[in-house]
């Protein structure tokens, strides 16, 4: 890669600098309001986890993580997952694209 096209995944190594990709799919006519969040997290054993969380906006949703031996492999997996979701109509990468969709989750009593 050239200097101007460097992959941000490859330059961020600390847990506070790991990329976060928030995607949404909203279609009121079909009652669709979903989120999908991808992030990279280092493990205690030197691997990199691709953490994905998904569900209906306004809920806590579900979460799954997969471990990879290198940042490059984890970034490739993250890119493939993001591409698959974008093909299914998900879009965005905004801070408010959180599991609760920018709103607080309903309080349980």
DRENBAMI-936435 format. One record per atom (N, C-alpha, C): residue in three letters; x, y, z; residue number from 1. Coordinates in Angstrom, 3 decimals, decimal comma. Example, Ala and Ser with C-alpha at 12.3 -4.5 7.8 and 13.67 -1.06 7.14 Angstrom:
% DRENBAMI-936435
<lumlo:ALA&px:13,190&py:-5,690&pz:7,800&fise:1>
<lumlo:ALA&px:12,300&py:-4,500&pz:7,800&fise:1>
<lumlo:ALA&px:13,200&py:-3,300&pz:7,800&fise:1>
<lumlo:SER&px:12,850&py:-2,250&pz:7,080&fise:2>
<lumlo:SER&px:13,670&py:-1,060&pz:7,140&fise:2>
<lumlo:SER&px:12,900&py:0,030&pz:7,870&fise:2>
This chain:
% DRENBAMI-936435
<lumlo:UNK&px:0,834&py:-1,179&pz:0,000&fise:1>
<lumlo:UNK&px:0,000&py:0,000&pz:0,000&fise:1>
<lumlo:UNK&px:0,877&py:1,241&pz:0,000&fise:1>
<lumlo:UNK&px:0,422&py:2,275&pz:-0,661&fise:2>
<lumlo:UNK&px:1,154&py:3,527&pz:-0,672&fise:2>
<lumlo:UNK&px:0,904&py:4,316&pz:0,590&fise:2>
<lumlo:UNK&px:1,614&py:5,426&pz:0,724&fise:3>
<lumlo:UNK&px:1,473&py:6,231&pz:1,934&fise:3>
<lumlo:UNK&px:0,061&py:6,772&pz:2,107&fise:3>
<lumlo:UNK&px:-0,611&py:7,172&pz:1,029&fise:4>
<lumlo:UNK&px:-1,950&py:7,760&pz:1,116&fise:4>
<lumlo:UNK&px:-3,057&py:6,734&pz:1,245&fise:4>
<lumlo:UNK&px:-2,761&py:5,448&pz:1,023&fise:5>
<lumlo:UNK&px:-3,816&py:4,432&pz:1,042&fise:5>
<lumlo:UNK&px:-3,623&py:3,426&pz:2,153&fise:5>
<lumlo:UNK&px:-2,956&py:3,822&pz:3,225&fise:6>
<lumlo:UNK&px:-2,678&py:2,901&pz:4,318&fise:6>
<lumlo:UNK&px:-3,969&py:2,517&pz:5,031&fise:6>
<lumlo:UNK&px:-4,131&py:1,241&pz:5,307&fise:7>
<lumlo:UNK&px:-5,307&py:0,710&pz:5,976&fise:7>
<lumlo:UNK&px:-5,266&py:1,117&pz:7,445&fise:7>
<lumlo:UNK&px:-6,306&py:1,807&pz:7,963&fise:8>
<lumlo:UNK&px:-6,294&py:2,231&pz:9,360&fise:8>
<lumlo:UNK&px:-6,246&py:1,049&pz:10,318&fise:8>
<lumlo:UNK&px:-6,727&py:-0,117&pz:9,905&fise:9>
<lumlo:UNK&px:-6,660&py:-1,318&pz:10,741&fise:9>
<lumlo:UNK&px:-5,207&py:-1,664&pz:11,051&fise:9>
<lumlo:UNK&px:-4,338&py:-1,454&pz:10,110&fise:10>
<lumlo:UNK&px:-2,951&py:-1,866&pz:10,241&fise:10>
<lumlo:UNK&px:-2,146&py:-0,916&pz:11,105&fise:10>
<lumlo:UNK&px:-2,640&py:0,299&pz:11,355&fise:11>
<lumlo:UNK&px:-1,862&py:1,274&pz:12,109&fise:11>
<lumlo:UNK&px:-2,337&py:1,421&pz:13,542&fise:11>
<lumlo:UNK&px:-3,453&py:0,833&pz:13,908&fise:12>
<lumlo:UNK&px:-3,989&py:1,003&pz:15,239&fise:12>
<lumlo:UNK&px:-3,760&py:-0,269&pz:16,037&fise:12>
<lumlo:UNK&px:-3,002&py:-0,156&pz:17,123&fise:13>
<lumlo:UNK&px:-2,616&py:-1,351&pz:17,856&fise:13>
<lumlo:UNK&px:-3,121&py:-1,400&pz:19,283&fise:13>
<lumlo:UNK&px:-3,400&py:-0,273&pz:19,915&fise:14>
<lumlo:UNK&px:-3,871&py:-0,334&pz:21,297&fise:14>
<lumlo:UNK&px:-5,378&py:-0,540&pz:21,331&fise:14>
<lumlo:UNK&px:-5,863&py:-1,068&pz:22,455&fise:15>
<lumlo:UNK&px:-7,288&py:-1,377&pz:22,553&fise:15>
<lumlo:UNK&px:-8,159&py:-0,131&pz:22,451&fise:15>
<lumlo:UNK&px:-7,626&py:1,031&pz:22,841&fise:16>
<lumlo:UNK&px:-8,432&py:2,245&pz:22,761&fise:16>
<lumlo:UNK&px:-8,458&py:2,810&pz:21,348&fise:16>
<lumlo:UNK&px:-7,538&py:2,379&pz:20,477&fise:17>
<lumlo:UNK&px:-7,483&py:2,886&pz:19,119&fise:17>
<lumlo:UNK&px:-8,077&py:1,921&pz:18,101&fise:17>
<lumlo:UNK&px:-8,583&py:0,781&pz:18,533&fise:18>
<lumlo:UNK&px:-9,099&py:-0,203&pz:17,588&fise:18>
<lumlo:UNK&px:-10,314&py:0,357&pz:16,863&fise:18>
<lumlo:UNK&px:-10,413&py:0,058&pz:15,576&fise:19>
<lumlo:UNK&px:-11,520&py:0,597&pz:14,797&fise:19>
<lumlo:UNK&px:-12,859&py:0,034&pz:15,249&fise:19>
<lumlo:UNK&px:-13,887&py:0,839&pz:15,086&fise:20>
<lumlo:UNK&px:-15,248&py:0,449&pz:15,394&fise:20>
<lumlo:UNK&px:-16,093&py:0,788&pz:14,176&fise:20>
<lumlo:UNK&px:-16,809&py:-0,180&pz:13,662&fise:21>
<lumlo:UNK&px:-17,644&py:0,029&pz:12,491&fise:21>
<lumlo:UNK&px:-19,085&py:-0,221&pz:12,889&fise:21>
<lumlo:UNK&px:-19,908&py:0,816&pz:12,854&fise:22>
<lumlo:UNK&px:-21,323&py:0,691&pz:13,192&fise:22>
<lumlo:UNK&px:-22,171&py:0,785&pz:11,942&fise:22>
<lumlo:UNK&px:-22,999&py:-0,220&pz:11,714&fise:23>
<lumlo:UNK&px:-23,871&py:-0,254&pz:10,542&fise:23>
<lumlo:UNK&px:-25,320&py:-0,341&pz:10,983&fise:23>
<lumlo:UNK&px:-26,206&py:0,200&pz:10,172&fise:24>
<lumlo:UNK&px:-27,648&py:0,145&pz:10,448&fise:24>
<lumlo:UNK&px:-28,398&py:-0,254&pz:9,195&fise:24>
<lumlo:UNK&px:-29,538&py:-0,875&pz:9,433&fise:25>
<lumlo:UNK&px:-30,477&py:-1,156&pz:8,348&fise:25>
<lumlo:UNK&px:-31,859&py:-0,793&pz:8,871&fise:25>
<lumlo:UNK&px:-32,449&py:0,252&pz:8,291&fise:26>
<lumlo:UNK&px:-33,743&py:0,737&pz:8,741&fise:26>
<lumlo:UNK&px:-34,679&py:0,842&pz:7,544&fise:26>
<lumlo:UNK&px:-35,844&py:0,196&pz:7,666&fise:27>
<lumlo:UNK&px:-36,883&py:0,264&pz:6,647&fise:27>
<lumlo:UNK&px:-38,228&py:0,251&pz:7,366&fise:27>
<lumlo:UNK&px:-38,786&py:1,441&pz:7,660&fise:28>
<lumlo:UNK&px:-40,030&py:1,514&pz:8,431&fise:28>
<lumlo:UNK&px:-41,195&py:0,762&pz:7,784&fise:28>
<lumlo:UNK&px:-41,254&py:0,748&pz:6,464&fise:29>
<lumlo:UNK&px:-42,348&py:0,063&pz:5,777&fise:29>
<lumlo:UNK&px:-42,342&py:-1,439&pz:6,039&fise:29>
<lumlo:UNK&px:-41,143&py:-2,008&pz:6,253&fise:30>
<lumlo:UNK&px:-41,024&py:-3,447&pz:6,505&fise:30>
<lumlo:UNK&px:-40,738&py:-3,742&pz:7,980&fise:30>
<lumlo:UNK&px:-40,826&py:-2,707&pz:8,834&fise:31>
<lumlo:UNK&px:-40,578&py:-2,821&pz:10,272&fise:31>
<lumlo:UNK&px:-39,174&py:-3,380&pz:10,561&fise:31>
<lumlo:UNK&px:-38,198&py:-2,907&pz:9,792&fise:32>
<lumlo:UNK&px:-36,807&py:-3,317&pz:9,994&fise:32>
<lumlo:UNK&px:-36,056&py:-2,168&pz:10,645&fise:32>
<lumlo:UNK&px:-35,427&py:-2,449&pz:11,778&fise:33>
<lumlo:UNK&px:-34,583&py:-1,469&pz:12,479&fise:33>
<lumlo:UNK&px:-33,484&py:-2,276&pz:13,166&fise:33>
<lumlo:UNK&px:-32,384&py:-2,513&pz:12,453&fise:34>
<lumlo:UNK&px:-31,332&py:-3,402&pz:12,944&fise:34>
<lumlo:UNK&px:-29,988&py:-2,691&pz:12,993&fise:34>
<lumlo:UNK&px:-29,130&py:-3,149&pz:13,894&fise:35>
<lumlo:UNK&px:-27,765&py:-2,637&pz:13,971&fise:35>
<lumlo:UNK&px:-26,792&py:-3,800&pz:13,840&fise:35>
<lumlo:UNK&px:-25,573&py:-3,474&pz:13,432&fise:36>
<lumlo:UNK&px:-24,487&py:-4,445&pz:13,332&fise:36>
<lumlo:UNK&px:-23,203&py:-3,687&pz:13,612&fise:36>
<lumlo:UNK&px:-22,481&py:-4,064&pz:14,655&fise:37>
<lumlo:UNK&px:-21,261&py:-3,374&pz:15,058&fise:37>
<lumlo:UNK&px:-20,088&py:-4,342&pz:14,989&fise:37>
<lumlo:UNK&px:-19,012&py:-3,919&pz:14,337&fise:38>
<lumlo:UNK&px:-17,783&py:-4,708&pz:14,225&fise:38>
<lumlo:UNK&px:-16,645&py:-3,945&pz:14,889&fise:38>
<lumlo:UNK&px:-15,815&py:-4,662&pz:15,639&fise:39>
<lumlo:UNK&px:-14,641&py:-4,027&pz:16,242&fise:39>
<lumlo:UNK&px:-13,521&py:-5,045&pz:16,375&fise:39>
<lumlo:UNK&px:-12,308&py:-4,531&pz:16,541&fise:40>
<lumlo:UNK&px:-11,133&py:-5,365&pz:16,791&fise:40>
<lumlo:UNK&px:-10,717&py:-5,160&pz:18,239&fise:40>
<lumlo:UNK&px:-10,447&py:-6,248&pz:18,937&fise:41>
<lumlo:UNK&px:-10,025&py:-6,171&pz:20,328&fise:41>
<lumlo:UNK&px:-8,830&py:-7,097&pz:20,533&fise:41>
<lumlo:UNK&px:-7,751&py:-6,601&pz:21,131&fise:42>
<lumlo:UNK&px:-6,616&py:-7,483&pz:21,432&fise:42>
<lumlo:UNK&px:-6,977&py:-8,425&pz:22,583&fise:42>
<lumlo:UNK&px:-6,413&py:-9,618&pz:22,570&fise:43>
<lumlo:UNK&px:-6,633&py:-10,572&pz:23,664&fise:43>
<lumlo:UNK&px:-5,412&py:-10,594&pz:24,570&fise:43>
<lumlo:UNK&px:-5,516&py:-11,239&pz:25,705&fise:44>
<lumlo:UNK&px:-4,396&py:-11,351&pz:26,632&fise:44>
<lumlo:UNK&px:-3,298&py:-12,272&pz:26,101&fise:44>
<lumlo:UNK&px:-3,621&py:-13,062&pz:25,091&fise:45>
<lumlo:UNK&px:-2,673&py:-14,033&pz:24,557&fise:45>
<lumlo:UNK&px:-2,018&py:-13,572&pz:23,259&fise:45>
<lumlo:UNK&px:-2,201&py:-12,315&pz:22,886&fise:46>
<lumlo:UNK&px:-1,547&py:-11,760&pz:21,710&fise:46>
<lumlo:UNK&px:-2,337&py:-11,896&pz:20,418&fise:46>
<lumlo:UNK&px:-3,492&py:-12,526&pz:20,463&fise:47>
<lumlo:UNK&px:-4,337&py:-12,624&pz:19,277&fise:47>
<lumlo:UNK&px:-5,178&py:-11,359&pz:19,149&fise:47>
<lumlo:UNK&px:-5,886&py:-11,274&pz:18,045&fise:48>
<lumlo:UNK&px:-6,819&py:-10,172&pz:17,819&fise:48>
<lumlo:UNK&px:-8,198&py:-10,789&pz:17,606&fise:48>
<lumlo:UNK&px:-9,190&py:-10,311&pz:18,353&fise:49>
<lumlo:UNK&px:-10,571&py:-10,774&pz:18,189&fise:49>
<lumlo:UNK&px:-11,334&py:-9,807&pz:17,300&fise:49>
<lumlo:UNK&px:-12,126&py:-10,362&pz:16,390&fise:50>
<lumlo:UNK&px:-13,120&py:-9,584&pz:15,669&fise:50>
<lumlo:UNK&px:-14,418&py:-9,792&pz:16,447&fise:50>
<lumlo:UNK&px:-14,890&py:-8,713&pz:17,043&fise:51>
<lumlo:UNK&px:-16,095&py:-8,779&pz:17,856&fise:51>
<lumlo:UNK&px:-17,241&py:-8,197&pz:17,041&fise:51>
<lumlo:UNK&px:-18,329&py:-8,952&pz:16,941&fise:52>
<lumlo:UNK&px:-19,504&py:-8,450&pz:16,236&fise:52>
<lumlo:UNK&px:-20,708&py:-8,516&pz:17,151&fise:52>
<lumlo:UNK&px:-21,480&py:-7,453&pz:17,126&fise:53>
<lumlo:UNK&px:-22,710&py:-7,369&pz:17,904&fise:53>
<lumlo:UNK&px:-23,823&py:-6,990&pz:16,937&fise:53>
<lumlo:UNK&px:-24,998&py:-7,579&pz:17,128&fise:54>
<lumlo:UNK&px:-26,100&py:-7,314&pz:16,214&fise:54>
<lumlo:UNK&px:-27,426&py:-7,477&pz:16,931&fise:54>
<lumlo:UNK&px:-28,455&py:-6,888&pz:16,337&fise:55>
<lumlo:UNK&px:-29,792&py:-7,025&pz:16,900&fise:55>
<lumlo:UNK&px:-30,691&py:-5,896&pz:16,454&fise:55>
<lumlo:UNK&px:-31,859&py:-5,825&pz:17,076&fise:56>
<lumlo:UNK&px:-32,815&py:-4,765&pz:16,783&fise:56>
<lumlo:UNK&px:-32,371&py:-3,502&pz:17,520&fise:56>
<lumlo:UNK&px:-32,450&py:-2,361&pz:16,858&fise:57>
<lumlo:UNK&px:-32,084&py:-1,092&pz:17,476&fise:57>
<lumlo:UNK&px:-32,964&py:-0,878&pz:18,711&fise:57>
<lumlo:UNK&px:-32,328&py:-0,511&pz:19,811&fise:58>
<lumlo:UNK&px:-33,031&py:-0,309&pz:21,068&fise:58>
<lumlo:UNK&px:-32,914&py:-1,495&pz:22,009&fise:58>
<lumlo:UNK&px:-32,291&py:-2,593&pz:21,546&fise:59>
<lumlo:UNK&px:-32,080&py:-3,764&pz:22,398&fise:59>
<lumlo:UNK&px:-30,586&py:-3,970&pz:22,590&fise:59>
<lumlo:UNK&px:-30,223&py:-4,854&pz:23,505&fise:60>
<lumlo:UNK&px:-28,803&py:-5,159&pz:23,698&fise:60>
<lumlo:UNK&px:-28,293&py:-6,097&pz:22,616&fise:60>
<lumlo:UNK&px:-29,165&py:-6,856&pz:21,970&fise:61>
<lumlo:UNK&px:-28,762&py:-7,722&pz:20,871&fise:61>
<lumlo:UNK&px:-27,913&py:-8,894&pz:21,316&fise:61>
<lumlo:UNK&px:-27,163&py:-9,430&pz:20,359&fise:62>
<lumlo:UNK&px:-26,296&py:-10,584&pz:20,600&fise:62>
<lumlo:UNK&px:-24,867&py:-10,200&pz:20,244&fise:62>
<lumlo:UNK&px:-23,916&py:-11,032&pz:20,683&fise:63>
<lumlo:UNK&px:-22,511&py:-10,751&pz:20,417&fise:63>
<lumlo:UNK&px:-21,755&py:-12,048&pz:20,183&fise:63>
<lumlo:UNK&px:-20,773&py:-11,976&pz:19,284&fise:64>
<lumlo:UNK&px:-19,909&py:-13,118&pz:19,000&fise:64>
<lumlo:UNK&px:-18,517&py:-12,595&pz:18,693&fise:64>
<lumlo:UNK&px:-17,479&py:-13,363&pz:19,060&fise:65>
<lumlo:UNK&px:-16,116&py:-12,967&pz:18,721&fise:65>
<lumlo:UNK&px:-15,367&py:-14,154&pz:18,125&fise:65>
<lumlo:UNK&px:-14,477&py:-13,840&pz:17,195&fise:66>
<lumlo:UNK&px:-13,617&py:-14,827&pz:16,548&fise:66>
<lumlo:UNK&px:-12,179&py:-14,352&pz:16,678&fise:66>
<lumlo:UNK&px:-11,263&py:-15,251&pz:17,058&fise:67>
<lumlo:UNK&px:-9,855&py:-14,893&pz:17,258&fise:67>
<lumlo:UNK&px:-9,034&py:-15,132&pz:15,999&fise:67>
<lumlo:UNK&px:-8,070&py:-14,244&pz:15,777&fise:68>
<lumlo:UNK&px:-7,146&py:-14,341&pz:14,650&fise:68>
<lumlo:UNK&px:-5,730&py:-14,115&pz:15,162&fise:68>
<lumlo:UNK&px:-4,769&py:-14,752&pz:14,523&fise:69>
<lumlo:UNK&px:-3,385&py:-14,693&pz:14,963&fise:69>
<lumlo:UNK&px:-2,659&py:-13,415&pz:14,601&fise:69>
<lumlo:UNK&px:-3,210&py:-12,624&pz:13,673&fise:70>
<lumlo:UNK&px:-2,537&py:-11,385&pz:13,275&fise:70>
<lumlo:UNK&px:-3,562&py:-10,290&pz:13,020&fise:70>
<lumlo:UNK&px:-3,101&py:-9,049&pz:13,083&fise:71>
<lumlo:UNK&px:-3,966&py:-7,910&pz:12,798&fise:71>
<lumlo:UNK&px:-4,428&py:-7,971&pz:11,353&fise:71>
<lumlo:UNK&px:-3,531&py:-8,381&pz:10,451&fise:72>
<lumlo:UNK&px:-3,882&py:-8,459&pz:9,031&fise:72>
<lumlo:UNK&px:-5,041&py:-9,432&pz:8,809&fise:72>
<lumlo:UNK&px:-4,972&py:-10,618&pz:9,410&fise:73>
<lumlo:UNK&px:-6,036&py:-11,614&pz:9,251&fise:73>
<lumlo:UNK&px:-7,347&py:-11,103&pz:9,855&fise:73>
<lumlo:UNK&px:-7,273&py:-10,436&pz:11,009&fise:74>
<lumlo:UNK&px:-8,469&py:-9,902&pz:11,656&fise:74>
<lumlo:UNK&px:-9,097&py:-8,798&pz:10,816&fise:74>
<lumlo:UNK&px:-8,269&py:-7,932&pz:10,243&fise:75>
<lumlo:UNK&px:-8,783&py:-6,852&pz:9,393&fise:75>
<lumlo:UNK&px:-9,440&py:-7,404&pz:8,138&fise:75>
<lumlo:UNK&px:-8,858&py:-8,450&pz:7,566&fise:76>
<lumlo:UNK&px:-9,460&py:-9,082&pz:6,391&fise:76>
<lumlo:UNK&px:-10,830&py:-9,658&pz:6,733&fise:76>
<lumlo:UNK&px:-10,934&py:-10,322&pz:7,867&fise:77>
<lumlo:UNK&px:-12,211&py:-10,892&pz:8,300&fise:77>
<lumlo:UNK&px:-13,236&py:-9,786&pz:8,556&fise:77>
<lumlo:UNK&px:-12,814&py:-8,709&pz:9,218&fise:78>
<lumlo:UNK&px:-13,704&py:-7,588&pz:9,479&fise:78>
<lumlo:UNK&px:-14,212&py:-6,991&pz:8,169&fise:78>
<lumlo:UNK&px:-13,323&py:-6,821&pz:7,194&fise:79>
<lumlo:UNK&px:-13,709&py:-6,250&pz:5,903&fise:79>
<lumlo:UNK&px:-14,708&py:-7,143&pz:5,171&fise:79>
<lumlo:UNK&px:-14,506&py:-8,458&pz:5,222&fise:80>
<lumlo:UNK&px:-15,436&py:-9,386&pz:4,574&fise:80>
<lumlo:UNK&px:-16,815&py:-9,335&pz:5,219&fise:80>
<lumlo:UNK&px:-16,849&py:-9,297&pz:6,557&fise:81>
<lumlo:UNK&px:-18,129&py:-9,216&pz:7,258&fise:81>
<lumlo:UNK&px:-18,849&py:-7,905&pz:6,934&fise:81>
<lumlo:UNK&px:-18,103&py:-6,805&pz:6,915&fise:82>
<lumlo:UNK&px:-18,701&py:-5,498&pz:6,615&fise:82>
<lumlo:UNK&px:-19,254&py:-5,472&pz:5,192&fise:82>
<lumlo:UNK&px:-18,516&py:-6,038&pz:4,248&fise:83>
<lumlo:UNK&px:-18,972&py:-6,068&pz:2,863&fise:83>
<lumlo:UNK&px:-20,258&py:-6,885&pz:2,727&fise:83>
<lumlo:UNK&px:-20,313&py:-8,017&pz:3,411&fise:84>
<lumlo:UNK&px:-21,511&py:-8,856&pz:3,353&fise:84>
<lumlo:UNK&px:-22,722&py:-8,103&pz:3,912&fise:84>
<lumlo:UNK&px:-22,543&py:-7,367&pz:5,002&fise:85>
<lumlo:UNK&px:-23,659&py:-6,617&pz:5,584&fise:85>
<lumlo:UNK&px:-24,075&py:-5,459&pz:4,688&fise:85>
<lumlo:UNK&px:-23,104&py:-4,780&pz:4,079&fise:86>
<lumlo:UNK&px:-23,447&py:-3,674&pz:3,162&fise:86>
<lumlo:UNK&px:-24,222&py:-4,191&pz:1,959&fise:86>
<lumlo:UNK&px:-23,887&py:-5,374&pz:1,489&fise:87>
<lumlo:UNK&px:-24,640&py:-5,972&pz:0,373&fise:87>
<lumlo:UNK&px:-26,078&py:-6,285&pz:0,763&fise:87>
<lumlo:UNK&px:-26,310&py:-6,482&pz:2,051&fise:88>
<lumlo:UNK&px:-27,667&py:-6,775&pz:2,546&fise:88>
<lumlo:UNK&px:-28,422&py:-5,510&pz:2,943&fise:88>
<lumlo:UNK&px:-27,856&py:-4,343&pz:2,649&fise:89>
<lumlo:UNK&px:-28,579&py:-3,095&pz:2,882&fise:89>
<lumlo:UNK&px:-28,166&py:-2,305&pz:4,099&fise:89>
<lumlo:UNK&px:-27,162&py:-2,770&pz:4,849&fise:90>
<lumlo:UNK&px:-26,676&py:-2,020&pz:6,003&fise:90>
<lumlo:UNK&px:-25,784&py:-0,889&pz:5,521&fise:90>
<lumlo:UNK&px:-25,816&py:0,253&pz:6,218&fise:91>
<lumlo:UNK&px:-24,960&py:1,376&pz:5,845&fise:91>
<lumlo:UNK&px:-24,629&py:2,189&pz:7,092&fise:91>
<lumlo:UNK&px:-23,624&py:3,065&pz:6,955&fise:92>
<lumlo:UNK&px:-23,265&py:3,976&pz:8,028&fise:92>
<lumlo:UNK&px:-21,997&py:3,579&pz:8,737&fise:92>
<lumlo:UNK&px:-21,410&py:4,523&pz:9,414&fise:93>
<lumlo:UNK&px:-20,282&py:4,333&pz:10,327&fise:93>
<lumlo:UNK&px:-20,221&py:5,558&pz:11,216&fise:93>
<lumlo:UNK&px:-21,215&py:5,707&pz:12,066&fise:94>
<lumlo:UNK&px:-21,347&py:6,889&pz:12,898&fise:94>
<lumlo:UNK&px:-21,314&py:6,502&pz:14,368&fise:94>
<lumlo:UNK&px:-20,841&py:7,390&pz:15,251&fise:95>
<lumlo:UNK&px:-20,790&py:7,090&pz:16,684&fise:95>
<lumlo:UNK&px:-22,154&py:6,724&pz:17,259&fise:95>
<lumlo:UNK&px:-23,226&py:7,294&pz:16,693&fise:96>
<lumlo:UNK&px:-24,543&py:6,970&pz:17,237&fise:96>
<lumlo:UNK&px:-25,040&py:5,599&pz:16,797&fise:96>
<lumlo:UNK&px:-24,288&py:4,911&pz:15,929&fise:97>
<lumlo:UNK&px:-24,651&py:3,558&pz:15,508&fise:97>
<lumlo:UNK&px:-24,182&py:2,561&pz:16,555&fise:97>
<lumlo:UNK&px:-24,714&py:2,707&pz:17,732&fise:98>
<lumlo:UNK&px:-24,361&py:1,827&pz:18,842&fise:98>
<lumlo:UNK&px:-25,453&py:0,773&pz:18,997&fise:98>
<lumlo:UNK&px:-25,232&py:-0,227&pz:19,832&fise:99>
<lumlo:UNK&px:-26,259&py:-1,253&pz:20,003&fise:99>
<lumlo:UNK&px:-27,629&py:-0,716&pz:20,389&fise:99>
<lumlo:UNK&px:-27,684&py:0,448&pz:21,023&fise:100>
<lumlo:UNK&px:-28,979&py:1,005&pz:21,393&fise:100>
<lumlo:UNK&px:-29,428&py:2,075&pz:20,407&fise:100>
<lumlo:UNK&px:-28,683&py:2,264&pz:19,332&fise:101>
<lumlo:UNK&px:-29,094&py:3,213&pz:18,314&fise:101>
<lumlo:UNK&px:-29,055&py:4,652&pz:18,748&fise:101>
<lumlo:UNK&px:-28,193&py:4,984&pz:19,711&fise:102>
<lumlo:UNK&px:-28,082&py:6,359&pz:20,167&fise:102>
<lumlo:UNK&px:-29,068&py:6,692&pz:21,276&fise:102>
<lumlo:UNK&px:-29,941&py:5,743&pz:21,616&fise:103>
<lumlo:UNK&px:-30,905&py:5,950&pz:22,693&fise:103>
<lumlo:UNK&px:-30,595&py:4,987&pz:23,813&fise:103>
<lumlo:UNK&px:-31,006&py:5,322&pz:24,987&fise:104>
<lumlo:UNK&px:-30,755&py:4,417&pz:26,105&fise:104>
<lumlo:UNK&px:-31,725&py:3,255&pz:26,042&fise:104>
<lumlo:UNK&px:-31,255&py:2,102&pz:26,477&fise:105>
<lumlo:UNK&px:-32,079&py:0,903&pz:26,471&fise:105>
<lumlo:UNK&px:-33,182&py:1,041&pz:27,512&fise:105>
<lumlo:UNK&px:-34,323&py:0,395&pz:27,259&fise:106>
<lumlo:UNK&px:-35,421&py:0,493&pz:28,235&fise:106>
<lumlo:UNK&px:-34,994&py:-0,091&pz:29,588&fise:106>
<lumlo:UNK&px:-35,375&py:0,569&pz:30,641&fise:107>
<lumlo:UNK&px:-35,041&py:0,113&pz:31,993&fise:107>
<lumlo:UNK&px:-35,934&py:-1,061&pz:32,357&fise:107>
<lumlo:UNK&px:-35,339&py:-2,068&pz:32,967&fise:108>
<lumlo:UNK&px:-36,127&py:-3,214&pz:33,407&fise:108>
<lumlo:UNK&px:-36,373&py:-3,095&pz:34,895&fise:108>
<lumlo:UNK&px:-37,567&py:-3,468&pz:35,324&fise:109>
<lumlo:UNK&px:-37,860&py:-3,369&pz:36,745&fise:109>
<lumlo:UNK&px:-38,013&py:-4,712&pz:37,388&fise:109>
